[in-house]
Amino acid sequence: MTTPYPLKFQPEFKERVWGGRALTQFGLDLPEGHIGEGWMIGDHPNGTTKVINGELAGQGLDQVREQYGKEWFGAKGFSEKNGRFPLLIKLLDCNDDLSVQVHPTDDYEGLPEGELGKTEMWYVLDAKPGAKIIYGLKEGVDRESLAAAIAEGRIMEALQEVPVQAGDSFYIPAGTVHALCAGVVVAEVQQNSDTTYRLYDYNRPGLDGKPRELHIEDSLNVIAYEGAGATRMKTDNAKPNEWLTLAESPYFRVEKGIVKQPWSLSTTADSFVILVVCEGTGTLRWADQELTLGAGECFLLPANLGAYTLEGDCTVLRSVAP
């Protein structure tokens, strides 16, 4: 039996019409094209990442999951709906505006078979001056008024725009209308889903030169017009070697930690731990081994890893299944 150790994966890169080349700042070797998404830890039919370190190198996350089960992934480390790893971890480079979109909940009847809904959160890694996002509907917008705005080509009048800076955090429950805009790089923690309903895409062609599909009826069906509980926060009040909770949902809890001195931590039998390094450098130590940490790197710590220590000068996100 393989002794548990922190797993690092080869990202799955996705070309997007709104993507760019900004993920190279994390030392990632991007393929050619407009790379909008790096799927850093994924167990989905549209992208399954493979281990690149240690004894399990070459195995997909799905293979590790099937082989080591709850011992490695924890009692809460599986989707009850499809048995897969419950989260998908991404880095996103928004060189242009994303489509205005919304995601369904798990119980939406229009979901493809075996697919989950999509609640997510963003942590802003980098933002150009004046950068913004679309985050929810303006107050008083209901289905009828939104449908009219779409039909009349004035949907942007119904949407709330929010300025963003590096370090901002956004919780985006399913049903929340949203879009990242140009000049933003984020880390995204989300349910393991690839279902997106587009409301508006700026009348631009896709990578194939044709207009991208919109999903107006599905979108109008799944939007939470009274709000789904979306929250946002500045995180510059985070204190060294203390966890600051950024998002708490039925699917994940995400916390920010600033490492300034050795920080002794431990996994629990309930859940894996995912670490996303936002900035800086450091070292992850466990048992008699260690790994170096650099910005943009993501690690999956098995539930049975036990004690580990973070050292150095870096900012990390810690995600667990609640």
Secondary structure, 3 states (H helix, E strand, C coil): CCCCCCEEEECEEEEEEEEECHHHHHCCCCCCCCEEEEEEECEECCEECEECCCCCCCCEHHHHHHHHHHHHHCCCCCCCCCCCCCEEEEEEEECCCCCEEECCCCCCCCCCCCCCCCCEEEEEEEECCCCEEEEEECCCCCHHHHHHHHHCCCHHHHEEEEECCCCCEEEECCCCCEEECCCEEEEEEEECCCCCEEEECCCCECCCCCECCCCHHHHHHHCCCCCCCCEEECCCCCCECCCEEEEECCCCEEEEEEECCCEEEECECCECEEEEEEEEEEEEEECCEEEEEECCCEEEECCCCCEEEEEEEEEEEEEECC
